[in-house]
Amino acid sequence: MQTESQQGPLRVLMLFTILNRGGAETMVMNYYRNIDRSRVQFDFAVHRQERGAYEDEIERLGGRIYRFMPLNPLTFHQYRKQISHFFDEHPEYKIIHGQCSESGYFFYREAAKRGIPVIIAHGHSSHVPFDLKLIMRTYLKHRMRPYLTHGFTCGDEAAIWLFGKKLGKRAIHLNNAIDTRRYVFSEEKRNKVKSELGLSDSTLVVLHVGSFVMPKNHPFMIDVFQQFHQRHADSVLLLAGAGPDRKSIEDKVARLGLADSVRFLGSRDDIPDVMMAADAFLFPSIFEGLPVTLIEAQSTGLDCLISDRIPKEVIVTDRMHVMSLQQSPSQWAEQLLQLATSKHERTSTLQQIIDAGYDVRKNAPLLEDFYISQVEKGLTRTLHEPKK
């Protein structure tokens, strides 16, 4: 590995597990496309050997991707050595921005030891369910705090979960901003996508965008759509995303006889257009940070039926409709049908989204200035004083 020259843009090292089309990854890519890359450049440390969906684009934009072994208690010693070796070879990094929250602990600790002036952990989730991983995650989130200079968050609940109530109040709120120009509703794009998917004008289209992981609540989603489909047979559920639970959801769809009415779209780069083709957006998550997909859906004027477990900060327009997960799939289906069959015009919500601070073209220069100003200040400890 070659040591970087000090000339050129300030390089920020982003920490991720894998660079697929998840919420945090999409948020960072939105900023990455809109920053002035002659001033600030993003590089990425990932923890999977397989290439992620965004890697080709990152390399086209000038970013570098470094691969590390997965975080595993059985290989912590080797992992720490790998990180130490990386920083020996790359002293150019003055900013570490951990998008994998507490999982960046070993990076944060090594960076603090080397006097790196800006060390950020970014909170993207407001809750973690109880399982064996929670024990380790709780341990790491407490251990990481003394090594951070800043905490970033998508919302208040995510800040409290990751940093605690006291330090969470000091976290910097960075909106999960989008390029609002891509989400202005277009009848032409709607018709184009419906035609490509073989959907008639009369077909009611329900959409979900999200990874196939437990928090997204896909099993409940399928139960809701089964009830919905019984009420309106000319309907289809589009599921955009990838993830470990996809196979089990495909199996459930087949068992319920819904294989012809549930489409698995995989990861797509035309999500704004797919949203325009939909009649309603279904999002019954068990927990969330602040999902960027709901900002996107609102931007297209799409009615969204969401669970009461999602932070209320995401409600920017009157297109958001909240239901309790205590209510039955049948009740959800009734409400979803009302939304999907409503005849309201898909009017532009662009100005509301911009006014709420979700336009990445306005936010990106602020993030650039933050990075540069913090490095110019030199080593600071604004979140927490490190332990001796």
C-alpha positions in Angstrom: 0.0 0.0 0.0 1.2 3.4 -0.9 1.1 6.4 1.5 -1.0 9.2 0.2 0.4 12.6 -0.6 -0.9 15.4 1.5 -2.0 17.2 -1.7 -5.5 17.0 -3.1 -8.9 16.6 -1.3 -9.4 15.8 2.4 -10.0 12.1 2.4 -12.7 10.8 4.9 -12.7 7.1 5.8 -16.2 5.7 6.0 -16.7 2.5 7.9 -19.4 0.0 6.7 -20.2 -3.7 6.8 -21.0 -4.0 3.1 -21.9 -1.4 0.4 -25.3 -2.6 -0.6 -28.4 -0.5 -1.1 -29.3 -0.2 2.6 -30.5 3.0 4.3 -27.1 4.2 5.7 -25.3 3.3 2.5 -27.9 5.2 0.4 -27.7 8.2 2.6 -23.9 8.4 2.4 -24.0 7.9 -1.4 -26.5 10.7 -1.7 -24.0 13.0 0.0 -21.0 11.5 -1.9 -22.6 12.3 -5.3 -23.2 15.9 -4.2 -20.1 17.0 -2.3 -17.3 18.9 -4.1 -14.9 16.0 -4.5 -12.0 18.4 -5.2 -12.4 19.4 -1.5 -13.5 16.2 0.2 -13.3 12.6 -1.0 -14.8 9.6 0.6 -13.0 6.2 0.9 -14.6 3.1 2.4 -13.5 0.4 4.8 -15.8 -2.6 4.5 -16.0 -6.0 6.3 -17.0 -8.3 3.5 -15.0 -9.8 0.7 -17.8 -9.8 -1.9 -18.4 -6.6 -3.8 -21.4 -4.4 -2.8 -23.9 -2.8 -5.1 -22.4 0.7 -4.8 -18.7 -0.3 -5.3 -18.6 0.4 -9.1 -20.0 3.8 -8.6 -17.7 4.6 -5.7 -14.7 3.8 -7.8 -16.0 5.9 -10.7 -16.3 8.8 -8.3 -12.6 8.4 -7.2 -13.2 6.5 -3.9 -11.0 3.7 -2.6 -12.4 0.6 -1.0 -10.4 -1.4 1.7 -11.5 -4.8 2.8 -11.3 -6.1 6.4 -12.2 -9.3 8.0 -15.7 -9.5 9.5 -16.0 -8.5 13.2 -16.0 -11.7 15.2 -15.1 -12.3 18.8 -13.0 -15.3 17.9 -10.7 -13.1 15.7 -10.6 -9.8 17.6 -6.8 -10.1 18.0 -6.2 -10.5 14.2 -8.7 -7.8 13.4 -7.0 -5.3 15.7 -3.6 -6.1 14.0 -5.2 -5.6 10.6 -6.5 -2.1 11.6 -3.1 -1.2 13.1 -1.3 -2.2 10.0 -3.8 -0.2 7.9 -3.1 3.0 9.8 0.6 2.4 9.5 0.2 2.3 5.8 -2.3 5.2 5.6 -1.4 8.1 7.9 -3.3 10.4 5.6 -6.7 9.9 7.2 -7.7 12.7 9.6 -11.4 11.8 9.7 -12.9 8.4 10.6 -16.7 8.4 10.1 -18.2 5.1 11.4 -21.5 4.3 9.6 -21.6 0.9 11.3 -22.2 2.6 14.7 -20.7 0.7 17.7 -19.1 -1.9 15.4 -16.5 0.6 14.6 -15.1 0.4 18.2 -11.7 -1.0 17.2 -11.2 1.6 14.5 -12.2 4.4 16.9 -9.8 3.2 19.6 -6.9 2.8 17.2 -7.6 6.2 15.7 -7.7 7.9 19.1 -4.4 6.2 20.0 -2.8 7.8 16.9 -4.2 11.2 17.5 -6.6 11.3 14.6 -8.4 14.6 15.1 -12.0 13.7 14.0 -13.5 10.3 15.0 -17.3 10.0 14.4 -19.8 7.3 15.2 -23.1 7.7 13.3 -26.3 6.3 14.8 -28.8 5.0 12.2 -31.1 2.8 14.4 -33.3 3.7 17.3 -33.5 0.2 18.8 -31.9 -3.2 18.7 -33.9 -6.4 19.6 -32.8 -8.7 22.3 -30.6 -11.5 21.1 -27.1 -12.7 21.7 -25.6 -10.0 19.5 -27.2 -7.3 21.8 -24.8 -8.2 24.6 -21.8 -7.5 22.4 -23.4 -4.4 20.8 -24.2 -2.9 24.2 -20.7 -3.6 25.5 -19.1 -2.0 22.4 -21.3 1.1 22.4 -20.3 1.9 25.9 -16.7 1.2 25.3 -16.5 3.3 22.1 -17.7 6.5 23.6 -14.5 7.8 25.2 -12.7 7.5 21.9 -15.1 9.6 19.8 -14.8 13.3 19.0 -18.3 13.6 17.6 -21.5 11.7 17.5 -23.8 11.9 14.4 -27.4 10.8 14.2 -30.4 10.6 11.9 -32.8 11.3 14.8 -33.2 11.8 18.5 -34.1 8.2 19.3 -31.1 6.8 17.4 -28.8 9.2 19.3 -30.1 8.1 22.7 -29.7 4.4 21.8 -26.2 4.7 20.6 -24.8 7.5 22.9 -27.1 7.5 25.9 -29.3 10.4 27.1 -26.5 12.8 28.2 -24.1 12.4 25.3 -27.0 11.9 22.8 -28.0 15.5 23.4 -24.6 16.5 22.0 -24.9 14.4 18.8 -25.0 16.3 15.5 -28.2 15.7 13.6 -27.4 15.0 9.9 -30.6 14.5 7.9 -30.9 11.5 5.6 -31.1 13.8 2.7 -32.0 13.0 -0.9 -31.6 14.6 -4.3 -35.1 16.0 -4.5 -34.9 16.6 -8.2 -35.2 12.8 -8.8 -38.4 12.4 -6.9 -40.7 14.9 -8.6 -43.7 12.9 -9.7 -43.9 12.2 -13.4 -46.9 10.4 -15.0 -44.6 9.5 -17.9 -42.2 7.6 -15.6 -45.1 6.0 -13.8 -46.5 4.6 -17.0 -43.1 3.5 -18.2 -42.3 1.4 -15.1 -45.8 -0.1 -15.1 -45.4 -1.1 -18.7 -41.9 -2.6 -18.0 -43.4 -4.7 -15.2 -46.4 -5.8 -17.2 -48.9 -4.1 -15.0 -52.2 -2.8 -16.3 -53.6 0.6 -15.6 -56.2 -1.0 -13.3 -53.7 -2.9 -11.2 -53.3 -1.6 -7.7 -49.6 -1.4 -6.9 -48.4 -1.7 -3.3 -44.6 -1.1 -2.8 -42.1 -1.7 -0.1 -38.4 -0.7 -0.3 -36.0 -2.2 2.2 -33.6 -4.9 3.1 -34.9 -8.4 3.9 -34.0 -8.2 7.6 -36.0 -8.7 10.7 -36.7 -5.0 11.6 -38.5 -4.4 8.3 -41.2 -7.0 9.4 -41.7 -8.7 6.0 -43.7 -11.6 7.4 -46.4 -9.2 8.7 -46.2 -7.3 5.4 -47.1 -10.5 3.5 -50.0 -11.2 5.9 -51.3 -7.6 5.3 -51.0 -8.1 1.5 -52.8 -11.4 1.6 -55.8 -9.6 3.2 -55.4 -6.7 0.7 -55.4 -9.1 -2.3 -58.5 -10.8 -1.0 -60.3 -7.4 -1.1 -58.8 -6.4 -4.5 -57.7 -9.3 -6.7 -56.2 -7.1 -9.3 -53.3 -6.0 -7.1 -49.5 -6.6 -6.8 -47.0 -6.2 -4.1 -43.5 -5.0 -5.2 -40.6 -5.8 -2.8 -37.4 -3.9 -3.7 -34.3 -4.9 -1.8 -32.0 -7.7 -0.9 -31.0 -9.4 2.3 -30.6 -12.6 4.3 -34.3 -13.2 4.9 -35.4 -13.0 1.3 -35.6 -16.8 0.8 -37.9 -17.3 3.8 -40.2 -14.6 2.6 -40.3 -16.2 -0.9 -41.2 -19.5 0.8 -44.1 -17.8 2.7 -45.4 -16.1 -0.4 -45.4 -19.5 -2.2 -47.2 -21.2 0.7 -50.0 -18.6 0.7 -50.5 -18.9 -3.1 -49.3 -15.3 -3.8 -46.4 -16.1 -6.1 -48.1 -14.4 -9.1 -49.0 -11.3 -7.1 -45.8 -10.6 -5.2 -42.8 -9.4 -7.2 -39.2 -9.6 -5.8 -37.4 -6.8 -7.6 -34.0 -7.1 -6.0 -31.7 -4.1 -5.6 -32.5 -1.4 -8.1 -31.0 2.0 -9.0 -34.4 3.4 -10.3 -36.3 3.5 -7.0 -37.7 7.0 -7.6 -39.4 5.8 -10.8 -40.7 2.6 -9.1 -42.2 4.8 -6.4 -44.0 6.7 -9.0 -45.6 3.5 -10.3 -47.0 2.6 -6.9 -50.4 3.5 -5.5 -49.4 3.0 -1.8 -46.3 2.4 0.2 -46.3 -0.2 3.0 -43.7 0.2 5.8 -44.6 -1.8 9.0 -41.2 -1.8 10.6 -40.6 -3.1 14.1 -38.0 -0.3 14.7 -36.1 2.2 12.6 -33.7 5.1 12.9 -35.0 7.5 10.3 -35.6 5.6 7.1 -34.6 7.6 4.0 -37.0 5.6 1.9 -39.9 7.3 3.6 -38.5 10.7 2.8 -38.2 9.5 -0.8 -41.7 8.1 -0.9 -43.2 11.3 0.5 -41.3 13.3 -2.1 -43.1 11.5 -4.9 -46.5 12.3 -3.3 -47.0 8.6 -2.5 -49.3 7.7 0.5 -47.4 5.7 3.1 -48.8 3.4 5.7 -46.3 3.1 8.4 -46.0 1.5 11.9 -46.1 3.4 15.1 -42.6 2.2 15.9 -41.0 4.7 13.4 -39.8 8.0 14.8 -42.3 10.8 14.2 -39.5 13.0 12.8 -40.0 11.2 9.5 -43.4 12.7 9.0 -42.8 15.7 6.8 -46.0 15.8 4.7 -49.6 14.7 5.0 -48.9 11.6 3.0 -47.9 9.7 6.1 -50.4 7.5 7.9 -49.6 5.7 11.1 -51.0 2.4 12.5 -50.2 0.3 15.5 -48.6 -3.0 15.0 -51.1 -4.2 17.6 -53.8 -4.0 15.0 -54.5 -7.0 12.8 -53.3 -7.6 9.2 -56.9 -7.3 8.2 -57.2 -3.8 9.7 -54.0 -2.8 8.0 -55.3 -4.1 4.7 -58.5 -2.0 5.0 -56.5 1.2 5.6 -54.0 0.3 2.9 -56.9 -0.2 0.4 -58.4 3.2 1.3 -55.0 4.8 0.5 -54.4 2.9 -2.7 -57.8 3.7 -4.1 -57.9 7.3 -3.1 -58.1 9.6 -6.2 -55.9 12.4 -4.9 -53.6 14.1 -7.3 -49.9 13.3 -6.9 -49.1 16.9 -6.2 -45.5 18.0 -5.7 -44.2 18.0 -2.1 -40.8 19.2 -3.2 -40.9 22.5 -1.2 -42.0 20.7 2.0 -39.1 18.3 1.7 -36.6 21.1 1.1 -38.0 23.2 3.9 -37.7 20.3 6.3 -33.9 20.0 5.5 -33.9 16.9 3.3 -32.4 18.4 0.1 -28.9 16.9 -0.2 -27.8 19.6 -2.6 -28.2 22.1 0.2 -26.8 19.9 3.0 -23.7 18.5 1.2 -21.7 21.8 1.3 -22.4 22.0 5.1 -21.0 18.6 5.6 -17.9 19.5 3.6 -17.3 22.6 5.6 -17.8 20.6 8.8 -15.1 18.1 7.9 -12.6 20.7 6.8 -13.2 23.0 9.8 -12.8 20.2 12.3 -9.5 19.0 10.9 -8.2 22.6 10.9 -9.0 22.8 14.6 -6.7 19.9 15.3 -7.3 17.2 17.9 -10.4 17.9 20.0 -12.7 15.9 22.3 -16.1 17.4 21.8 -18.2 14.3 22.6 -16.3 12.8 25.6 -13.0 13.0 27.3 -11.1 9.8 26.7 -10.1 7.5 29.5 -6.5 7.7 30.6 
